[in-house]
């Protein structure tokens, strides 16, 4: 490993999820001290990664967490907002409670975590916030209306944060994955009797003929978190195997 993050500190929400846990592991291998913040603790944690119970929707938890972290760390270099859920429904099928919940986690949770992390990020002098949008913030998969709406909001919030906090030495970017082999994707596949055929069909629709792995995404997160990306800010980084580059009608 190149130790791109040697000596840096990182806080990752959704740190027990597929992409979140891969990101924590990659950061640790690159030399960072990492907090994996989530509602549930993953299995075995890599060296240099510690778990912290954390609810992105609870403002008091967010405030107290970063106040406590300020007693331990003199700065925070990297914030990754990876906590998210998906609801597979049209707006007609989505209840108001479901709508409010997905926005609370995917958007408001990002706002609250970033808000209370900013004082520590400023002390870094070269802080990096990496939000998780989606290619679904650009184009839409059927039956994911509320999810698509939250990711569009994340994209806009990312640009606004980059403009506001760039002068303070804080870069803000969003990663916009396509299909990635995570528990969320497996839930999307459902329990079809012919699930392997469905998985292969999803692979085949990509120009690369495959969907991504959490490690593929962690590679990009790692670069954006590092000083090599010091000039990268306010951008939406689509990583989807070329899926959104093609004219979909050509597959009909």
Residue pairs with C-beta under 8 A, 6 or more apart in sequence:
1 29
1 30
1 31
2 30
3 30
3 31
4 30
4 31
4 222
4 223
4 225
4 226
4 227
4 228
5 27
5 30
5 31
5 32
5 77
5 78
5 222
5 225
5 226
6 30
6 31
6 32
7 31
7 32
8 27
8 31
8 32
8 33
8 77
8 78
8 225
9 32
9 33
9 34
9 73
9 75
9 76
9 77
9 78
10 24
10 27
10 32
10 33
10 34
10 35
10 76
10 77
10 78
10 79
10 80
10 225
11 34
11 35
11 37
11 69
11 76
11 78
11 79
11 80
11 113
11 117
12 20
12 23
12 24
12 27
12 34
12 35
12 36
12 37
12 80
12 82
13 20
13 37
13 38
13 54
13 56
13 80
13 81
13 82
13 83
13 109
13 110
13 113
14 20
14 37
14 38
14 81
14 82
14 83
14 84
14 132
15 21
15 23
15 24
15 34
15 35
15 36
15 37
15 38
15 42
15 49
15 51
15 82
16 36
16 38
16 39
16 40
16 41
16 42
16 51
17 38
17 82
17 83
17 182
17 183
17 184
18 180
18 181
18 182
18 183
18 184
18 214
19 82
19 132
19 177
19 180
19 182
19 214
19 217
19 218
19 221
20 36
20 38
20 80
20 82
20 83
21 36
21 42
21 214
22 213
22 214
22 215
22 217
22 218
23 80
23 82
23 214
23 217
23 218
23 221
23 222
24 34
24 36
24 45
24 46
24 49
25 46
25 49
25 218
26 215
26 218
26 219
26 221
26 222
27 34
27 49
27 78
27 222
27 225
28 34
28 46
28 47
28 48
28 49
29 46
30 222
30 226
31 48
32 48
32 77
32 78
32 225
33 48
33 73
34 48
34 49
34 50
35 49
35 50
35 51
35 52
35 69
36 42
36 45
36 49
36 50
36 51
36 52
37 51
37 52
37 53
37 54
37 65
37 83
38 51
38 53
38 54
38 83
39 53
39 54
39 55
41 51
41 53
42 51
45 51
52 65
54 61
54 62
54 65
55 61
56 62
56 83
56 105
56 108
56 109
56 110
56 112
56 113
57 104
57 105
57 108
57 109
57 112
59 112
62 112
62 113
62 115
62 116
63 116
65 116
66 116
66 117
66 119
66 120
67 116
69 76
69 120
70 119
70 120
73 120
74 123
75 120
75 121
75 123
75 124
75 125
76 117
76 120
76 121
76 123
76 124
76 127
77 121
77 124
77 126
77 127
77 128
77 225
78 127
78 128
78 129
78 130
78 225
79 113
79 114
79 117
79 121
79 127
79 128
79 129
79 130
80 129
80 130
80 132
80 221
80 225
81 109
81 110
81 113
81 114
81 129
81 130
81 131
81 132
82 132
83 105
83 106
83 109
83 110
84 105
84 106
84 132
84 150
84 184
85 101
85 102
85 105
85 106
85 184
86 102
86 144
86 147
86 184
86 187
86 188
87 94
87 98
87 102
87 144
87 146
87 147
88 143
88 144
88 147
88 187
88 188
89 98
89 143
89 144
89 145
89 146
90 143
90 145
91 145
91 146
94 145
94 146
98 146
99 146
102 146
102 147
102 150
103 146
103 149
103 150
103 153
106 147
106 150
106 151
106 153
106 154
107 150
107 153
107 154
107 157
110 131
110 154
110 157
111 157
114 129
114 161
117 129
118 165
118 170
121 127
121 129
121 165
121 170
122 168
122 169
122 170
124 169
124 170
125 169
126 169
126 171
126 227
126 230
127 168
127 169
127 170
127 171
128 170
128 171
128 172
128 173
128 224
128 225
128 226
128 229
129 161
129 165
129 170
129 171
129 172
129 173
130 172
130 173
130 174
130 175
130 221
130 224
130 225
131 154
131 157
131 158
131 161
131 172
131 173
131 174
131 175
132 154
132 174
132 175
132 177
133 151
133 154
133 155
133 158
133 174
133 175
133 176
133 236
134 147
134 148
134 151
134 154
134 176
134 177
134 178
135 176
135 177
135 178
135 238
135 240
135 243
135 244
136 144
136 147
136 148
136 151
137 148
137 151
137 152
137 154
137 155
137 176
137 236
138 155
138 176
138 236
138 238
138 244
139 244
140 148
141 148
151 176
154 174
155 174
155 176
155 236
158 172
158 173
158 174
158 234
158 236
159 234
159 236
161 172
162 171
162 172
162 173
162 233
162 234
162 235
163 234
165 172
166 172
166 233
166 234
171 224
171 229
171 230
171 232
171 233
172 233
172 234
173 224
173 229
173 232
173 233
173 234
173 235
173 236
173 237
174 235
174 236
174 237
175 217
175 220
175 221
175 224
175 237
175 239
176 236
176 237
176 238
176 239
176 240
177 212
177 217
177 239
177 240
178 206
178 211
178 212
178 238
178 239
178 240
178 241
178 243
178 244
179 185
179 202
179 206
179 211
179 212
179 240
179 241
179 243
180 211
180 212
180 213
180 214
180 216
180 217
181 211
181 212
181 213
181 214
182 214
185 211
189 195
189 198
189 199
189 202
192 198
202 211
203 209
203 210
203 211
205 243
205 251
206 240
206 241
206 242
206 243
207 241
207 242
207 243
207 245
207 246
208 241
208 242
210 241
211 241
212 239
212 240
212 241
216 239
217 239
220 237
220 239
223 229
224 232
224 237
238 244
